[in-house]
């Protein structure tokens, strides 16, 4: 409750045009949101562009924050939407996987190979994923969207969302196994 009150006060100060509060707001959320942007982009430069555009939208929409939910969650939602717009402009490709289009994609959360590595390892390995698989993996794993929600956001079929997640997990599993062997050797 205390954090919410602090967030509401910060938002109100920003809306009044207080430069120090706007700077404080940016410094509070920018590092974490840059990490979100990095997951959706192929370079730090692209991530910084997304972050910049995202914060412009955050500040323009700040009056819409309803003061009931998490401010960080609200900011994150805007940043993710800006990242998706950025990717749409670059025409991300969802490479078809006909053999898994109708397959049931099981939950790999209990997959032991993924539990042996740090989050940073996962983030680095995600940079090697094809763009479509990377975006779907991000939305499913980090944003916790359903395949239906992903399909709607990206204007793809639910089957394509499932196949891209399957592809991302398969490629990541292979990378993790290769890294595991290299670490043990």
N, C-alpha and C positions, 0 to 999 in steps of 0.2 A: 504494500500500500504506500509505503514511504517513497519507493522508487517512482510509482505512478504520479504522486504529488510533485516530485522533483521534475519529472518529465513534463507534466502539464505546465509548471512554472517556466521551464525552459522554452517550451513551445510558445507560450504567451509572450515571453520576452523577445523571442525571434520575430513573432508577428508584429510587435511594436517597432521593429527595425533596429533593435539593439545589436550592433556589430559584434560586440564581445560574446553575446549569447549565440549568435549565428556561428561564430568561429568555434565556440565551445561545442555546439551541436555537431558541427562538421568533424571536429577532432575526436569527438566521442564515437561516432559511427563510421567514419571513413576507413579506418584500418580493417575492420571486420567486413565492411561492404566491398572493399578492394579484393579481399579473399573470395567473396561471392563472385565478383566480376571476373576474377582470374579463372574460376571454374568454367565460365562460359566462353572465354576468349582464348585465342591462340598465342597472345603475347601480352607482356605487361603494358605496352603502349595502348593496345586495344582495350585492355581492362581499365586503364586510366581514363580513356575516352568514355567508356561506358559509365564509370564512376562519376565523372564530371557531368555528363548529361543527366545521369540519375539524380544527382544532388540538385541540379537545376529544377528538375521536376518535383523533387521532395519539397524544396523551398516554395515553389509555386503552389503546391497543393497542401501546404502545412495547415492552412485554415480548415481543411477537411478532416484532420485528425480528430476522432470522436472522443478522445480522452477516457475510453473505457478499456481498450486493449493495450497490448505491448507496443510502445513507440518503436522499439527496435524491429519488431515483427512488421509493423506498418511500413517502415523505411525499407526493410528487406523486400517486401512485396513490390514496391515501386522499382527498386533496383533490378530485381529479377525481370520484371516486365520490360524495363529499358534494355536489358541484356537480350531478351528474346526479340525485341524490335530490331536491335542491332544485328542479330543473326539473320532475321528475315530479310533485311536489306542486302545481306551478303549471300542470300539464297543457299542456306544450308541444304545439304543433300542427305536424304534418308535412303541409304542403299538397301534395296530389297533383299530379303532373305526368304525366298519362297519356301524353303524346306522347314522353316520355323514359323511361318506366317500364321499357321493354325495351331501350333504347339502351345501347350500350357507352359508358361514360364514359372518355374518353381521359385520359392523364396530361398535365397542363398545366405540368409542372415546367420545360419548355423554353420556355414562353410568354414572349416577350420583354417584353411589357407589364408583367408582374409583377416583372421584374428591375430595373426603373427606379425603384422606390420602396423606401423604408426599411420595416422591420418595423413601426414605429410607424404609418406610413400604413395598412398592412394592418389593424392592430388597430383603428384608428379607423373604417375603412370597414366592418369586420365588424359594428360596432354597428348598421348599417343593414340587416343581413340579417334575414329572418324567423327566428324562434327555432329552428324545426326545422332549417333549412339551416345556421344558425350552429353548432348543436350538432354536427351531422354533420361540418361542415367542421373544427371544432376536433378532434374525435376522429380524423378521417382524417389531417389535415395535421400537427397538433401532437403528438398522442398516438400517431400512426402505427399506428392500428388498421385492420384489414381491414374490408371491408364486412360480412363474416360476423360479426366481433366486435362491430361497431357495432350490427348488427341484433339480436344477442343482448342487448347492454347496454340497448338502448332499446325492446326488444320490438316491433320493426318488421321488415318484410321487407328482404331484401338489395336488392331493386329500389327500395324506398323510400329506402334509404341512398344508393344510386347516384344516384337522381334528385335528392335533396336536395343532394348534393355538386355535381352538374351545375348545379343552380339557383344555389347559392352562388358557384361559379366564374363563371358567366355574369353574375350581378349584380356581382360584384367586378370582372370584366373591364370591364364598362360603366362602373363608378365610376372605375376606373383610367384608362380612355381619356378620360373627361370631365375628370379631374384633369390628365392629360397635356396635353390641349388648352388647358386654363386656364393651365397653367404655361408653355406655349410662346407663348401669345397676349399 
